[in-house]
């Protein structure tokens, strides 16, 4: 994909199934982690992301490429396989997991990499959303957001580059299917 035309703009969306149940890790990674099959799958996914970063470096694309790594929900800590293995995962200090409305089910990491554009080691403790990916990419591409609908996301670059210190999200709504299950409120004076 990268070597076919390394000078053209691109959008690559790669959706891993590795840490979503049913869990899978290839033979090379199976049984290597001290955290069971879930850990094996995480290690394989980590290796795969590393391969992509290596290719970006090889074709001198690292400084021209925003890499955004995230998830759609917290770990599925409650699930047990048919053989009795806890699939699990780890949500740190946050209670709950996938399919719950607790922080461990809703919060996910957002890891971004763009040398020269996002300072290394930047840590942001402001609420953002995967819905922010769309307006961020549109802005970076020099395009305009549609005017005929409400866009819930916001461009992340001002926050990532330290031009602003506060997320534009006052409310974040968490839906399961068509049902509103949780609301996170981040008032401007907090």
Legacy VTK file of the C-alpha trace (Angstrom):
# vtk DataFile Version 3.0
C-alpha trace
ASCII
DATASET POLYDATA
POINTS 190 float
0.000 0.000 0.000
2.665 2.544 0.987
5.240 1.670 -1.673
2.798 1.932 -4.615
2.686 5.733 -4.406
4.464 7.160 -1.359
4.016 10.781 -2.524
0.211 10.760 -2.729
-2.008 11.650 0.223
-3.713 8.639 1.788
-6.119 7.560 4.475
-5.554 4.092 5.860
-8.110 2.708 8.293
-6.997 -0.554 9.845
-9.458 -2.179 12.223
-7.940 -4.900 14.349
-10.065 -7.683 15.794
-7.260 -8.879 18.074
-8.569 -7.752 21.447
-12.244 -8.147 20.647
-13.776 -11.460 21.608
-13.491 -14.110 20.332
-9.787 -13.640 20.969
-7.136 -14.717 18.506
-3.348 -14.664 18.370
-1.272 -16.310 15.668
1.042 -19.215 16.440
4.110 -16.942 16.776
2.480 -14.913 19.599
0.282 -17.554 21.283
1.405 -18.412 24.790
4.054 -15.664 24.938
2.337 -13.158 27.218
1.966 -13.479 30.969
-1.617 -12.194 30.491
-3.047 -15.171 28.629
-4.650 -15.093 25.207
-5.726 -11.479 25.657
-2.111 -10.457 26.311
-0.930 -12.524 23.343
-3.404 -10.699 21.107
-2.291 -7.309 22.454
1.357 -8.182 21.811
0.588 -9.248 18.239
-1.372 -6.064 17.591
1.504 -4.013 19.057
3.945 -5.789 16.729
1.687 -5.104 13.740
1.403 -1.387 14.523
5.196 -1.326 14.849
5.491 -2.811 11.359
3.348 -0.004 9.958
5.397 2.658 11.759
8.590 1.076 10.388
7.263 1.268 6.822
6.242 4.911 7.305
9.806 5.588 8.438
11.270 3.630 5.515
9.391 5.766 2.971
10.057 9.039 4.864
6.361 9.452 5.630
6.512 9.691 9.446
6.685 13.497 9.534
3.829 13.743 7.015
1.513 11.189 8.601
-0.870 11.391 11.543
-1.236 7.982 13.182
-4.251 7.690 15.476
-4.647 4.505 17.525
-7.789 3.981 19.547
-10.516 1.542 20.493
-14.283 1.536 20.423
-14.858 0.530 24.062
-13.134 -0.719 27.174
-11.940 -4.272 27.654
-14.501 -7.075 27.918
-13.436 -8.043 31.428
-16.548 -10.041 32.210
-16.468 -12.496 29.302
-15.430 -16.112 29.837
-14.759 -18.466 26.917
-16.509 -21.795 26.478
-13.377 -23.456 27.924
-13.575 -21.310 31.071
-10.777 -18.862 30.193
-11.397 -15.289 31.319
-10.898 -13.202 28.203
-10.645 -10.067 30.240
-8.323 -7.272 29.523
-7.543 -4.432 31.849
-9.221 -1.072 32.339
-6.850 0.295 34.941
-8.519 2.285 37.688
-11.845 2.405 35.865
-14.767 0.277 36.985
-16.600 -1.964 34.515
-15.902 -3.023 30.968
-17.465 -3.484 27.547
-21.251 -3.403 27.543
-21.390 -1.355 30.746
-21.922 2.345 31.298
-19.113 2.581 33.833
-15.940 4.434 32.913
-14.154 1.146 32.118
-16.682 0.445 29.383
-16.754 3.915 27.875
-13.224 5.311 28.227
-10.663 4.246 25.651
-7.097 5.287 24.885
-6.286 7.693 22.131
-2.639 7.422 21.121
-1.455 9.813 18.440
1.884 9.971 16.658
3.044 12.719 14.310
6.663 13.777 14.691
7.139 17.519 14.240
3.409 18.244 14.585
2.477 16.740 17.952
5.153 17.127 20.644
6.379 13.744 21.920
5.170 12.956 25.425
2.087 15.167 25.163
-0.559 14.052 27.644
-4.095 15.393 27.421
-6.582 14.747 30.182
-9.519 16.366 28.450
-12.569 14.497 27.172
-12.398 13.820 23.450
-14.259 11.392 21.256
-13.604 9.101 18.330
-16.137 11.374 16.601
-13.309 13.960 16.592
-11.352 11.910 14.036
-13.603 12.971 11.152
-13.372 16.770 11.587
-9.645 16.504 12.334
-8.965 14.613 9.089
-11.232 16.913 7.075
-9.353 19.973 8.376
-5.931 18.385 7.732
-7.018 17.545 4.181
-7.924 21.189 3.580
-11.573 20.334 2.992
-14.743 21.757 4.546
-17.117 19.974 6.907
-20.642 19.465 5.564
-22.976 22.361 6.349
-26.223 20.406 5.980
-25.933 18.475 9.266
-24.642 18.781 12.787
-21.151 17.362 13.261
-20.632 16.247 16.860
-16.849 15.978 16.657
-14.236 18.741 16.861
-10.812 19.248 15.275
-8.268 17.830 17.749
-5.174 19.596 16.401
-5.453 22.802 18.496
-5.687 20.656 21.642
-2.908 18.291 20.546
-0.563 21.146 19.683
-1.214 23.036 22.928
-2.933 25.990 21.226
-5.917 25.415 23.521
-5.993 23.637 26.873
-9.650 22.706 27.008
-11.714 20.291 24.926
-14.707 21.784 23.121
-16.876 18.930 24.417
-19.159 20.029 27.225
-21.320 16.923 26.876
-20.450 13.486 25.503
-23.349 11.103 24.963
-22.927 7.333 25.143
-25.402 5.319 23.126
-25.925 1.587 22.888
-27.808 1.090 19.657
-30.518 3.776 19.626
-30.672 4.186 23.409
-28.916 6.891 25.371
-27.193 5.143 28.288
-24.824 7.709 29.751
-23.850 11.358 29.523
-20.515 12.826 30.517
-20.716 16.476 31.503
-17.554 18.591 31.415
-18.735 22.088 32.385
-16.646 25.045 31.336
-16.025 26.144 34.919
-14.761 22.763 36.158
LINES 1 191
190 0 1 2 3 4 5 6 7 8 9 10 11 12 13 14 15 16 17 18 19 20 21 22 23 24 25 26 27 28 29 30 31 32 33 34 35 36 37 38 39 40 41 42 43 44 45 46 47 48 49 50 51 52 53 54 55 56 57 58 59 60 61 62 63 64 65 66 67 68 69 70 71 72 73 74 75 76 77 78 79 80 81 82 83 84 85 86 87 88 89 90 91 92 93 94 95 96 97 98 99 100 101 102 103 104 105 106 107 108 109 110 111 112 113 114 115 116 117 118 119 120 121 122 123 124 125 126 127 128 129 130 131 132 133 134 135 136 137 138 139 140 141 142 143 144 145 146 147 148 149 150 151 152 153 154 155 156 157 158 159 160 161 162 163 164 165 166 167 168 169 170 171 172 173 174 175 176 177 178 179 180 181 182 183 184 185 186 187 188 189
